Amino acid sequence: MDPGMVCLGTPGAATGLLIVLEGDGIPALKDLKYARREDIAMSSQSSAEKNPEAASKVSPGSSSHEGHHHLKEKSPGVARIEAIAACLTPVTRTVLFAGIFFLGYSFGLDAVLRNVYQTYATASYDDHSLLSTINVIRTVFAAATQPTTGKLADAFGRIETLCLSALFYLLGTIVEASSTGLAAFCAGAVLYTLGFTIVQTLVDIIIADVTSTRVRLLATYVPNLHFIITAWVSGNISSAVLDGTSWRWGMGMWCIIFAVLLTPVIGTLVFVSRRTPHGAVNAQASRRMPLGQLFWQLDVPGVILLVASLALLLTPLTIAGGERPKWRTAGVIAPLVIGFCCIPLFVIWQLRAPHPLAPFRFLKDRGVWSPLAIATFMNFAYMMQGNYLYTVLIVAFDFSVTTATRITTLYMFTSFVVGPICGLLVYRIRRLKYFIVAGTILFLVGFGLLIRYRSGPGGSSRAGVIAAQVVLGVAGGLAPYASLASLQVSLKHEAMGVMTGLFLACHSIGDALGNSVAGAIWTQVLPSRLASNLSIQPNSALAAQVYGNPFAIVAQYPIGTEVRTAIVDSYQYVQRYLCITGICLSIPLIGFAFCLRNPVLDQSQSLFEEKEESGRETLSGRDQ
């Protein structure tokens, strides 16, 4: 193992990773794609000339043999990126991945800092209580935008969709930074979320477009390597900005930074696209879709039903949380009922849509539905303990603010240290399933440690909770991104963009579910437990004060006092419920991991295409 790979946050380390990407696997992929350049260039023409009737009869639910011509009838965006990938040289590939690294650094650090600035922004409008509402809106739009991004990239092209993301990102940032009221700030947050979600999803799609299945996992970590250092320096950056200026400049400066760092990625793709065969790119680009055809190509009805179902389900779940009176109001019940009704409508439409947003013919494959289930359940389980981790560390373990903040970043830091190492091992072993299964098992072990070490200022308890976060981080480095890679290698290129977006949407849905369930447990269990344990002292209002502002109250009662012991016992009690729920959600994760396929990774972009070209129903060694 090259020690330089450990410090992947530096430009030199990024270059080292790019050298790996240009190793013995990628030139083979490059040669393969160059060998197919003329096939790509003539795909539409040859399929139409040889068998126009067969091409016109292909339906979304066609079998593998009927879909053979359909695979060559590629969307304009897919055809163009295949031609671009075929013409990438070692130099342009290195420039592209270097650009992706710095672009990921830009929008990733911005997202971390913006969450801090958002708190100060809502407070400046005297509406800090509406912070959760803004987060709900952002979560819903993110979950709905991710699968739609794949459709846009296939219909219009990767370059065009990147430009669209820049428009939303910059416009949303400008509106947020210049807002004079909460309504304008919320509008800017929505626009920014659209831009951020599109560029984040599209980066993952582009990486899958231009890499082989063997190197896919390693390449996927390129835009996320910055988290190794961002986890430790983001607090210092936000403090320096807020001390020297205001939250408005803290947000607004990213208009310049993001635009500058997006330019090399778009510029590289445009430069390479001008070197592609004219038959592959220009013929596809010159096709002008009528508005009606574009309506069905983008599956606008499916997008509307998806947005409606997610918004109507996630918004009440997150806003109502565990407050029992809110669950009885029509404002919560009615959206939930309508949202649940939209789900079967969405499924029925997707089964009949000419160009479905979520191709259910792929969801029948365990190699597709099991990664989606892992994405949902893993985030769901993690948020059960992560949502209130900082509070528990301060109140129940008596950590300092600085130490507690560092412990909450251990998961992110550990996962992005382990992840690239896992990618290197996958590159050599050529298997993904072993690492995903190991990750899900370690996830279960991590929750076991959290149940055992729920509170206490002692050395063993503190070491236990730190070890639990490290174990969870190792699991996070082994399973989530490997699950995404497992999903992508089992799909044909035409469906990969949409399904990548659907995978990321499952992550967002898992987050929302975790926030809601954890909030429900916290709100229903903790107040009554505090009231019961603090009945030993005369102040009847103390329980409500501890629940409302635990940080201020616990500072008045040091560890060892009777009141502090009662408070620690209360937080330990609710933490036990949260972690038991998390470990119960972790058990199905292991089952989903064993349901994954275990193909031998090679130099092709997709193992599904290999299957179609060979005319066989299963890949050689696919389930070994």
N, C-alpha and C positions, 0 to 999 in steps of 0.2 A: 504494500500500500504506500503510495507516494505521500509523504507528509505534507506536501503542498496542497493536496486535495482536502486537507482538514480545514484550512483557512480559505474557504471558497468565497468569502465575502470580498476578497481583494481582486483587483483587475488581473494580477498575475495568475491567481488561482483560476479565474474564469478562463483565461487563455489556456491553462493546463487542461481544463475540462473540455475545451473546444478541440484540443489536440486529440483527446480520447474520442470525441465525436467524429473526428476525421481519421480514426484508426482503421484497422483492417476490415471492419464491418462496413463502414460507410462508402469507401471506394467501390466495394462490390455493389452496394445499392446504387451508387452513381452510375456504374457501368450498366446495371440492369435497366435503369431508367433511360439512359442514353440509347440502349438497344431498342427501347420501345418508343422512342420519340416519334418515329414515322407512324407507328401504330396509333399514337395519340393524335397526331396531326390528321390522320385519315379516318379516324374512328367513325365520326358522324357520316361522312360521305360513303365509306365502304358498307356500313350497316344498312344505309338507306338504299344503296344500289343493289346489294345482294339479296335482301329480303325485306322490302319495305312493309309488307303486310305483317310479318312477324313482329317488327319493331312497333307497329302501331297498335298491336293487340296486347302488349304487355300491360298488366295491371299491377297495382301495389302488392297484391297478394299472390303474384305468380310464383310458381315453383322454381327451383334452382335451374332447371333446364330451360323453362320458358323465360326466365329472367336473364339468360345469357346475353341476348341482344340488348336488354334493358341496361345492363352494366356498361355497355359501350355508349348508350345514349346518356352521356353525362351532363350534369348541370353545367352552365357556363363557368361558374366559379371553380368547380372541381376540375374541369378540363384545363382551365388556365393555370391553376396551381400545380397540376401534374406536369404541364409543360415547363413551368418555372423550375420545379424540383429537378427535372431532367437536365436543365442547363446550369444548375449550381456547380461552381468550381470549388476547390478547397478554399480559395481566397474569399469568394463571395459567401460561402457557407459560414466561414469564420466571422466575417463582418456581420452577417445576419444574426448569428447567435450572440455575438458581443452586443449588438443593438438590443436584442431581446433581453439580455441580462440587465443592461442599464435601464431599459424601459420598465422591466419588472421592479427594479429597485425604486424607480420613480413612483409608480402608482401604488406599490406596496407600502412604502414609507409614508406616502401621502395619506393612505387609508388609515394607518395607525395614528398619525398625528391629527387627522381630521376628527377622529372620535373624541380626542381631547378638546380641540377647539370648539366642537359642536356643543359641548357642555357649557363652555363660557358664553357661547352665542345665545343659547336659550336662556341662560341666567341674565344676560344683558337685556333681554326683552321681558324680564319678570315672568317668564313662563317655563321655568325649569322643569315643572311637573310634566310638561308635554314632550320631554325628551324621548320617553318610551314610544310615544305616538310617531315621532319622526323615524325612529328605528324600525317600527313596524312597517311603515310605508316603504322604507328602503329595502327591507327584507322581502316584501311582497313583489316589488318591482324587479329585484334581482332574480328571484326564483322564476318569474314569468319571462324575463328577458333572456335568460341563458339558453333555453332550447330554441328561442326565436332567432338568436344570433347565428346559429348554424344554418337556418333557412336563408337568412339574409346573405351570409357568406357564400352559400351555394348558388343563389340566384343572381347576385350582383358581382361577387368576387371578393377575395380577401382584402385587396388593396382598398377598394371602394368602401368596404365595411369598416376598415381601420380609420378611414377619413371621417366616416359617420360617427364613430366613437369619439374622435377628437372634437368634433363639433359639439356633441352633447357634453363631453367632459369639460371643455373650456367654457362653454356657455353656462353650464351649471355652476362652475366655480366662480365665474364673474357675478352671477346673480346672488350666490350665497355671500360672497365677500362684500357686495355693495348693498345688501338688503337692509331695509329700514324697519322691518316688522317680521313677525313670525311667519305670516302667510308667504311672503316673498322668499324667506329663508327655506321654507318647506318646498316651494317650487324649485328653487335652485338645487336642493338636496335630491329631488326626484331626477332632474336633468343630469346631475353629476352621477347618480347611481346608474342611470342608463349608460352613460359613457364608460364608467368604470367597469360595469359588468360586461359590456360588449368587448372592450379591449382585453380584459382578463380572460374571457372565454375564447376570444379569437387567437390569443397568443398560444393557448393550449392546442387549438385546432391547427394552427400553422406548424407548430412543432411536430404534431402527428403527421402532417402533410409531407414533411421533408425528411423524416427519419425512418429508419428500418425498425421492425418490431423488436429486434435485438437490442438496440440502443435507445428505444423509446423512453423507458423509465428514467434513465440517466439524463436524457435531454430535457425531460419534463421538469426537472429540478432547476434548470438554468435560470428562469425568471424568479425563482423563490429563494435563491441562495443568500440573498441579502438579509433574510430573517436571522441568520446566524449572528450578525452584528446589530441589526435593527432592534432585536429583542433587548439589547442592553443600552443602546444610545438614544432611543426614541424619547425617553423621559428627559434626558439632558437637552435634546433639541427643542422639545416643546417648551421647557422651562426658559431656555435662552430666548426663544421667540417672544413668549408672553412677557418676559421681563424687559425686553428691548423695544417691543412694539405692541401690536394687538392681535387678536384672533383673526381679524379681517386680513391683515397682511400675511399671517400664517397660512391662510387658505389661498389667498390671491396669488402668492408667489409661485404656486404650482402650475399656474397657466403658462408661465415662461418655461419652467423646468420640464413639464410634461411635453410641451410642443417641441422643445429642442431635442429631447431624447426619443421622441417618436419618429422624428425625421429620418434617422439612419435606417430604421426598419422599413419604412415605406420607400425610401430612396433605393435601398438594396433590391426590394421586390420589383420596383419599377425598372431599375437598370437591367435586371436579369430578364424581365418580361420582354424587353425590347430585343433580346437575343434569341427568343424562342422561335420555333418554326411558325411562319405566318399562318399556315393551315390550322395549327392547334389553338392559337390565341385569337387571331383576328377574326377567323370565321365564327368563333363562339361569341366574341365581343360585339360583332356586327349584328347579331341577332337582336332585334328589338321586339320585346314581348308586348302584345296588346295589353291594355289595362286589365281586361277581364281574365286573360291567361295568367298575368302576374298575381291577380287576386287568388287564384287557385294554387299557383305555384308556391306562394308564401303561406297557404292554408290560413287565411285570415280568420275564417270562422273558428278554426281550432285554437288560434292564438287568443281570440276573444273569450272562448269557453275556458281556456287554461287560466287566463288572467282573472276571470270572474271567480272561478272555483278557488284559486289560491288566495285571492284577496278576501273573499267572503269567509273562508275557513281560518286563515292565519291571523287576520286582523282581530276578530273577537277572541280567539284563543290567547293571543299575546296581550291584548289590552285588558281583558277581564282577569287573566291570571288566576289567582286563588281567592279573589274577593267574592264571597258567596252572594252578596246582594246584587252584584253586577250580572251574575249568571242568570238571574231571574228576570232581567229586563228584556224588553222586546228588541232593543238595540243590539243585543248579543244573540238572542235565540233566532231571530229572523234571518240574519246573515248566515248563521250556521246551517239552518235548514235549506236555504237557497243554495248555499255552497255545496252541500252534500248532493243536492238534486243536479247540480251542474256536472258532477263527476260521471254519472252514467251517460249523460248527454255527450260529454267529451269523448268517452270510450266509444259510443255508438257512431259518432261522427268520424272518429279516427279509423274505424273499421270500413267506412264507406268513402272517405275522402280520396280524391285522385292523387294527391301529394300530401300524405298525412304528416303532421308535425311530430308525432311519436309512432314510428312504424311498428305496429304490434306484431307483425310477422317475425320481427327480430326478437321481441320480448318473450316469445315462446322458448327461446334458446336459454338454457341455464347459464351459458357463458355470457349472457347479456343481463338477465334479470338479477342474477346473484351479485354482480358488482353494484348495481343500483341499490339493492337492499343493504349492502355493506355501507355504502355512502350515507344512507338515511339513518341506519341504526347506530353507526359509529359516532356520528355527530350528535344524535339524540342522547346516547349514553354519556358522551363526554360533557355535554352541557349540564347534565344532572349534578356533577360535582364542580364543574368549572364556573357555573353561574355565580355562586356565592363563596367561592374559594378564598378570595381576598378577605372578606369579612370574617370567615372562620379562622384564617391564619392570625388575624389581629386579635380577635376576641378570645378564641379558645386555646390558641397556641402561644399567645403573647409575643409574637414576632414584632419587630420594629416595622415601620412603614416601608423603609428601604428594602429590608430582607423579604417582607411579604410580597412586594412588587417583583423582586427578582424570582421568587419561587413561582409566581403566576406565569412567568415567561419561560420557565424550564421546559414545559411541554413543547412550545414552539421551537425553542433553541435545540433541544435534543432531537426532535423529529427531523429538522433540517440539517443536522450533522449526520444522523444515521441514514437518512434518505439517499444521498449521493453514494454512500458506501454500499448500500443495498443495490443501487443502480449498477455499480461496477461489478458486484457479484452476479447480478442477473445477466449482465453482458457476457460474463464468462460461462455461467451455468446454463443460460438460455431457457430458464424456467421462471415463472412468476408465482405459481400457486404455493410453493413451499414457504415463501416469505410472507405471503398474505395469511396463510394459516398460522404461522408463527406469530405474526402481529396480532391477530385476533385472540390467540391464547394469552399473550402477554397483556393485552388489554384487560382480560379477565383477572389476571394476577394483580395488575395495578389497582383495580377496584377492591380486590381482597385486602391489599395493604391499607387502602383508605378506610375500610371497615374496621380493621384491626387498630389503626392509629388515627382516631377521630379527633383527639384533643389532648391537651396536657402540655405544660411548659418544660417537662423533663426532656433530657437529651435523647432518649430512645423514641419518644413520641415525635419529636421534631425531625429526627433522622428518618423515621418511618414515613412521614408525609412527604418529605423531600424525595425519598427513594420511590414512593408511589408516583410522583410526577415524572421522575426520570423514566420509570418503567412504562408509563403511559406514553411518554415522548418517543421511546424506542418503538413501541407499537405503532405510533403515528408515523414514524419513518418507514415502517415496513409495509403497512397495509393500504392506506388510502390511495396514494399515487400509483401503487402497483395494481390496485383494483381498476383504476382508470385505464392504465396501460393494457390490462387484461381485457377490458371491454373493447378498447379500440382495435386490438389485433384480431378480434373475432368478427369485425364488421367489414363490409365492403366500403370502399372509400366514399362512395356516394352518400352513405348513411352516417358516416363517422362524425360529421360536424354536428348534426342534430342530436345524435346520441351522446356526444361529449357534453353538449349543453344540458341535456336531460340529466346526466350524471351530476353535473355541478348544481343543477336545480334541486336534486335530491339532497345534496349537502345543505343547501339553504333551508329546505323543508325540515331536515333533521335539527338544524339550529333552532328554528322557530318552535318545533315541538318540544325540544329540550328546555327552552326558555319558559314555555308555558307550563309544562308539568312541574319543573323545579320551582317556579313561582307559586304554583298551586300548593305544593307540599309545604314550602316555606311559610306562606301566609296562613295556611290552615293549622299548622302544627306549632310553630314557634310562639305565637302570642299566648296561647293557652298554657304552654309549658312554662314560659317565663312567669306568668301570673301564679302558677302553682308553686314553683320553686322559690319565688321571691315573697311568698306570703309569710316568710319567717321574719320580715322586718315591717315596720309600721307604715312606710310610704306606699300607699296603694297605687300611686301613679308611676312608680319606678319601672314597672314591667313595660308599660306603654312607652316610656322614655327610652328604655334600652332598645326596644324594637324599632323605634323611629330613628334614633341616632346612637347606635351602639358605640361608635368610636369616641364620642365625647363622654359618654357615661363610664365606660370601662377604664378610662384614664383616671377616674376618681377612686376606683376600687382596685388596688394592686392584687396580684396573684397571691393567694393564701388567705385573703379575707373571706368571711362567710358569704357576703353578697356576690363577690366575684366567682366563688366556687359554684354558687347557684346559677349564675349566668353561664359559666363554662359548661355546666351539666346540661343546660337547656340547649345550647348550640351543639353540643355533642349528640344530643338526642335527635335533633332534626337532621344533622349531618349523617347519622346512621340511616335514616329513612332515604335520604337522597342517594347514598352510596349503594344501598340494597337495591333500589330501583335501577341504578346504573349497572350493577352486576347482573341483574335479571335481563336487562337489554343486551348485555354483552354475550350471554349464552347463545342466542340465535346467531350472533355474528360468526361464531365458530362453525355452525352448521352451514351458513351461507358460503363461508370460505371453502369448505369441503365440496360444495356444489359447483365450484368454478371448474372450468376446463383447464387442462395443463399442457398446452401445445409446446412444441419445441420452436423457439423463436429463431428467425433467420434474417436474411437480408432484404426481404420484400417489405413493402409498405403495409400490406394487409394479408393475413393468412386466409381470409375469406376469398379474396380474389384468386389466390393460388388454388383454392378448392374449385372455384368456378371454371378457371382455365383448364384444370385437369379433368373436369367433368365428373369428379367423384363426389359422393355425398359427405365424406369425412376426410380430414387431412391425415396424412401419414403421421402416426405418433401423436395425434391431437389429444387423446385422453390418457396417454401413458402416465 
